[in-house]
Structures are given as structure tokens and as C-alpha cells.
Amino acid sequence: MFGQYDNLCRIEVNGAILAQNYRALSAKMPVGPVLKSNAYGHGLVLTAKIFEKLNPPFLCVDSLYEAYELSKAGIKSEILIMGYVGENNLKHKRLPFAFAAYDRETFLMIKKYQPQAPIHLFVDTGMNREGMNLEELSDIVRHNRNSRIAGLMTHFAVADDPGQWRVFNQARKIISPKWVHGVNVRRVGLELYLHRPALRFIAKIVQIKKIKKGDRVGYDFAFTAKKDMTLALLPAGYNEGVDRRLSNVPPIVGRVNMNMTTVDATGRRVRRGDDWDIYPDIKKTARQAGTIPYDLLVHFNPTIKRIEV
């Protein structure tokens, strides 16, 4: 067996900051942390253990796989699966999870195979993505009075859109279960991780190189030095989660490669083995890449070790 080895890339997650974010965001209303997509790159199990200590009403995931991973890790908080699960995954054994139901068929499927499971009815209030309409909601409520309907939820295309709120308030007149999302509980995703950023994406410098003015760097010679420079080579590329759209965006020099990225270390005292913070400001970096922070965070390779600091 392999012993301990030095991680050339790692993702550090500040547990104290995540806990502070949770407390700040739950000051006025309980928060159900959203842990889908590997907790927005922060590490599914690592973050679940942090948030579980804060007694959330439930933890939100997208898939049955994610729910199983949390269960295997010993997470005791209720886990709400917000994505589609499928009949074949429901009918074989009793599952200790709560489920979102987007339509009558999904609701009846969950009720049939997992009668013990809490169900959160998902209403489409105008985004026209997942969810049932008000007529379908009324029909479910009218014919299933004894079911374990634990929640009412929707998804907003635009935060606090008044038109969507009007529809959701109509849904609340049809049914008002224990958890009404957005009213007495909030599902919080990215804001939970970026209220104060809690993540650092770090690679160790594996080579340092001096180049002269006019020297070219990388595939297609995409960069030409306008002065003498010091370059540092990082063992992280687009496979690890360094977005390729950041090619030639300072401090990155030349193309982002599959497993390597070259950065400008001119004027810095650096040595082989030093840490380099690849995304020191995730919001700024996302703007530079012409995208959103979600996009960068969820593309960190899941095999990179997450470490709570």
C-alpha cells in the first residue's frame, strides 16, 4: 500500500468561515445548505460534516448518489434529494431520504415505493423548468391527504421576482406544510460558500524558469515576453480545474494545458515547492473568464484532496 504522499494540488476549505457564513445567513430564517455538485467544489462530505454541527433542518443534494455518499459518511441530518431519482432506484429498498416531487407521476412513484419518505412538492412558478402547475398541485393535495407532504418549494429565475411570488403564494393557499421554502426555510447554495470565500485552490511550484524579452511560451507560442521574466510552472491544468478561458489572463502565461499552467512570478521570491494560490479571488477570476463563480467551483477535479483548515 502507498503511504502518505505530498499533494501537489489541494483545495483548502476554511470550516470556521463556512460556519460563520451559515450563522449569518440563518439569522432570520433557518437555512438548508445546498451540497450538490460536490458542495460547489468544496467537498460533499467535508462540508456536510461542518454544517451538520450547526443543526440545519435538512441538507440538500441533487442525486441519490450524493445522498448515499453522505449516508455512508455517517451524516445523520435529514437529506433532501432535489433531483430526479427514477423508479428503479426507489423500488428495491427503503431509503432514509426526503424527496422532491416535480409532478403527479413522480409523487405517486415516491408514495408507492417509499411511503415513509417526506416529500417536498415542487411547483413551477414561471421559470418553466422543473415543477408542477397549480392545478396539478391541487389534485395531488385533494387526493392524498394522508401522505407525508413535508415541504413546498419552487425555483426563482430571478431572485424575489414578484410574478413568481404571486404564483407561489397561490400555491401556499392550496397547501402549507411544515417547510415552505423561502418563507420559513431557505435553500442556500453559492451564497453559503461566497458570503465570505472559504476556499483556496493551491498548487505547488514544480519548476522556475527565467526567460528573456522576446521569448515565446507554450502551445502555439501564444505568449511573447515583452520583458525579462520569471515563470513558475504549476502541476494543475484544465483537468484539475484551471479554466482554459484564463489562458494569457494574468498571472497566467500562455495556454492553460491539461495538467500544467505557467504563471508570471516576476518580482516574487519563489522557490520550487512553494504554494501558489491559483484563484485568490474567485469572483474576479470568474469575471476574467467571462463566466460565473459556480462554473469555476464545480469544475475542480473531485480527486483533488480537500482539506479543512
N, C-alpha and C positions, 0 to 999 in steps of 0.2 A: 504493500500500500504506500501511496505517496504520503510524505509527512507534510508539515506546514511549508508553504512556499510564499514568496513575496508577490503580492498582487501588483502588476504593473499599471493596471487601471482599477479604480474603485469609485464607488459612489458613497459619499458620507451623508448621513441623514441626522440632522440635529433633533433629537427626540424632545428636548426641552422647548425648542421653538414650535414644533408641531403641537405640543400640549398647550402652549401659550396661545397659539392660533385657535385651537379648539375652544378654549375657555373664552377668548374674546368673541368668537362668532356665536357661541351658545349662551351669551349673557342674557339675551332677551327671549330666546326660544331654543328648545333642545335641537341638537344637530345630529343627523345621521350621516356619518362620514362615508364618502363615496370612495371605494377602493378599487374600482375597475381599472383595467389596463395596468396591472402591477402597481396600483396606487399611484397613478400618474408618474410612473417610473421610479417611485421612491422605495418600492419593495412591498409586496402584498402582505406577507406575514409580519415583517418588521413593523410596518405602520399599524396593522391591526392590533398588535400587542401594545403599542403605545396608546392607541385610542381606547382600547378595552378597559384600561385602568381608569378612564375618565367616565365610565358608566354611560355610554351612549345608548339611546333607545334601541338602535339596531345599526348594523353595518351594511352598506350597500355594495353589491358586486354585480357584474354583468352576466356571468355564466355559472353553470353548475360546476365547472372545473374550478373556478375561483373559490366557490363555496366549499368544495371538498378540500382544497388546499388549506383553507382556514380551519376547517374541522379537524383535519389531520394534525394541524399545528396546536390543537388544544384550545382554540378560541371558543369561549362559552357564550358570548353575546349573540343575540338573535341576528341571523344573516338573511337579508332580503335580496333575492335574485331578481334583478330588474330586466334581464334579457329573456329571450325565448328559450325554453328548456326542451320541449319536444316530448311527445307521448312515450317514446321508447325509453327515455331517461326517467320517466315518472312511474312506470307501471311495475317495476321489479321489486322495489323495497321501500319501506317507509323512510322518508328523508326529513332531517331535522331543520328544515329551512322554511322561510316565508317566500312567497312568490308574487310577482306582478302578473296580472291578467289583462291583456290588451283587448280581448273580445270575448263574446259568449263562448265560442268553441274552446278557447284556452281556459276560461274559467271552469267550464264543465269538465274538462280534462283533468285539471288540478283537483277539483272536488271529487271526481271519481277515483283517482289513483292515490291522492294524498289528502284524504278528508280531514286529517288532523292539522293541516298546514294553514297558517294565517295567509290570507290573500289580500293584496292591495290592488284595487280596481284602478286601472289606468285609463283616464279619459282624454280624448283628443279635443283640445280646446281651440284649435285653429292652426296648429303647426302642420297638420296633415302628414304626420309621420306615424308613429305607433299610437294606438289608443282607440277606444270605443266612443261612439257618439252618445248623446243624452238619451235617445230612445232605447238604445241597447242597454245602457246603464239602468234605466227604469225597469226594463224587462227582467234583467238579472236580479235586481233588488226585489221586485214583486214576486218572483217565483223561487227565491232562495233565502227566505227569511232566517233559516236556521244555520246558514253557512258561516264559516269563520272569516267574515269580511273584516279585516283589521285596519285597512287604510284606503284612502282615496288620494290619487296622485295624478299629475299631468306633467308636461314639459313645455316650458316657455321658449318660443322662438326669439323673443326679445324680453329682457328682464322687466318684470312688472308691467307687461303690456295690458292696458285696460280692457281691450276687447277679449283677450284670453281670460282675464279675471272675471269678466261678466259671465262667460260660459262656465267657468269653474264654480262660481257662486251658485249658478243654477244647478250644477251637479251636487253641490253641498245641500241643497234643498231636497234632493232626492235621497241622499244618504249622508250621514255624518258619523263615520266610525271613530274608533279610538284615535287613529292618526290621520289627520288631514294635512297633507304635505303643503307647506307654505303658509299654514295657519297656526298649527300647534307643534310642528316639527319641520325642520329644513333639511333637505338633502344638499350637502355642500361638497363640491369636488375641488376644482382648481384653487378656489379662494382659500381653502383649508391649507393648501401647500404653499401658496404665494402671498398670503396676508403678510407674513414675513417669510421670505425664502428660507427653506430649511435644508436645501440640497446643494452639495458640491460634487462636480464631476471632475475627477482628478486622474492625471496620468503622470507617470514618472518619465523624466527626460532620459532617453537612452543614447543620444549622441548629440554632440555640439559641433557645429561647423562654422568656420569663418569663410565668407565669400567676398569677392571684390565687386566694385561697381561694374555693371555690365554683365555679370554672371547671371545665368538663367537657372530656373528652379522647376523641377517636377515635370509631370506629363505635359506634352505639347509645349514645353518651355513656357508655361502660362504666366510665369512671373519673371521680370528682369529687374535686377537690383539697380536702383538709382544712386546707391552709395555703398560703401563697405558695410557689411552687416554680419551679425552673429545670429545663426539659426539654431534652433533646438528641434530635435526630432522626437515626436510623441508616438507611443505604440497604441494609437487609437485612431480609427477612421470611421467611415460610414457604417461599417459592420458594428462597431461599438456604440455608435450613436452620434458621431460628429457629422452634422448635416452637411451634405455635399454643396448645398447652396451657399455655404460660407467660404467656399474656395476664393482665395485672394481678398477676403474680408479681414482687415487687420484684427488681431495679430497673425492670422493665418496667411501663409505664403504659398502660392501655387495651389494646385488641386488638392482637395481632400481625397486621400486614397482609401482603399478598402480597410486597411488595418494600420495606416500611418498618416500622420499630419505633421507638416512642418510649420513652425511658428517663428516669428521675429522676436529674438531675445536681445536685440542690440541695446546696450546700455544697462543691461541687468547682470548681476552677479549670479550666474547659474553654473551648476555642475551636473555631470551625469548622475542620475539617481534622485535629483531634486523633484519635488512635486510641482506640477503645473495645473492651475485651475482653468479648465477649458471653457467653462461657461460661468464667469464670475457674476454676470448679471443676465439671468435667463430671459427677462422681458426685453432688454435691449438687444440681446443676441437674436431673439425671435424676430424683432423688427428688422434687424440687419439681413436676416434670411428671407424676409418677406412672408413670414408665416406667424403663427400664434404659439404661445408657450406650450400648450397642450401637445402640439406636433413634435416639438423637440423632446419633451419629457417622456412621452410614451415610446419613443424610438430608442431609448437606451437599451442596449442588449440585456436581456434578463439574466444572462450568465455572468455579468459583471457583479462582483461581490458588493452587496450593500452593507454598510457598517453604521451602526448607531453611535453617535458621538455626543 
